[in-house]
């Protein structure tokens, strides 16, 4: 059902944790399935992502997509990170079952939300970045 890469990233997730004083933090969630994903970015003065960590509450696919997404944006510029799509995350994991595709969407949305937070904190615009949908807390109210 799951690829070896998905199982590896679930069993041995990379970049788990938080970044204190992160340049950007994005939290997204899907109230229907209960997955909540938070991505932390440390971005340098050249807009390169020096470090990326995640905390995810959810199923194995949510953990695996979070782990892979952090690996995919590390060392990239803000603009390059914006181009990491859910499809790219799924392909890097050698696919996901159709019922778990939403996990890869959450990973993409969490990256975008963290980039939005970074842009807001620094008073800059990132070309092509759209304001994220309301986060998980807004959905609950």
Beta strands, then each sheet from edge to edge (+ up, - down):
strand 1: 24-30
strand 2: 35-43
strand 3: 49-57
sheet 1: 1+ 2- 3+
end
